[in-house]
Amino acid sequence: MGRRTWWLGVVLGSLLLGLAVAETIRVLRSGDGGLAFWLGTLGGGGALILAGTLLADRMPRPALVMTVVGCVAGILPTMWTIVLPLLLITLAVLRLRPAATAPLPDAT
């Protein structure tokens, strides 16, 4: 994984976690509800992206799955921003591209 892709993963994961904290505070103060949605999608997505980014060198396959699932989870609550979902899609594509071109292991 390239340095720019690594930084994009760290920034987006941290941003989603920050948004999860902000939305959790807002929900608890206003009593609107939806805590599970905001915490699950923003917090879970951010945690998965960060974990997938930080574990990419040690466990490439699980880290790839964590990153892509985290990106998909983070797209739903940030859809209204337009820019953030595009960045999440970009991160997922950047992480998937090397996996698609990697040679398959020998079956013998």
N, C-alpha and C positions, 0 to 999 in steps of 0.2 A: 504494500500500500504506500502510495506517495505521501510526501510531507504535507502537501496541500489538502489531500483527501483526509489525512489524519486530523489536521487542524479544523477542517470543515465539520468533521464528526464531533470533535470536542466542543466546538462553538455551538453547533445545533443541539447537541445533547444537553449542554449547560443551559442554553436558552429555553428549551422545553421544560427543564426542571425549574428554572426561575419562574416561568409562566405558570407552572403547576402550583408553586408556593403562592404566587399572587392570586390565582383563581381560588385556591383553597381558603385564603384569608377573606376574599370577597364573599364567597359562599357562606362561610361561618358567620360573618358580620351581618349579611343581608338576610340570611335564612331562605334564600331562593331555592335551594336544593340543587341536585346535580353533582354532589361531591364525588360520587363514585365515577361519574363520567369524566370530570376534569382531572381528578387524581389518577384515574386509570389510563386515560389517553395521553395526557401531557406528562405526568410523572412516570408512568410505565414506559412510554415511548422514549422519553429523555434518558431514563436509566438504561434501557436496552441499547440505545445508540451509543451512550458512553461506554458501557461494558463491551459492546461489540468493537468499538474503536480501540479501546485499551487492550483488548485480548486478541487483536487481529494477528499479531506475530506468533503467539503461543498456540492458539487454537483457531486456525483459519476458517474452517467450515462453520462451527457453531457461532463464531464471531460474525461471519457474513449473514447468517440467518438472523441473529439478534439485531444487527444493524438494519436490515431490510424490514423486519417486523416492526422495529421501533419507528422507522420512517413512515410506514403505512399507518401506524397508530397515531403518529403526530400530525398527519395530514388532515384528518377529520376535524379536530377542534381548531385548527389554524386556517381552515379553508378560506375564510373571509379576508385574510391578509394577502392572498395571491402570491406574494414573494416567498413566504416561508414554505408553502407546499412545493413551489418550484425548486427551492434549495434542497428540500428533503428528497424530492425525486432525483435531483442531480447527484446527491450523495449516494442514493441507492444504486443508480446507474454506474457511478464511478466504482463502487464496491463490487458490483456484479460483473463488470467488464473483464477484469483480469481472470475471474473464475471461469468465464465462458471460453477464454482462449487458452486456459491451462491444459496441458496434455493429460490424457486419461492415464491412470496407473495401469501397469502391465498386469493382465489377468493370469499369467502363468506362474 
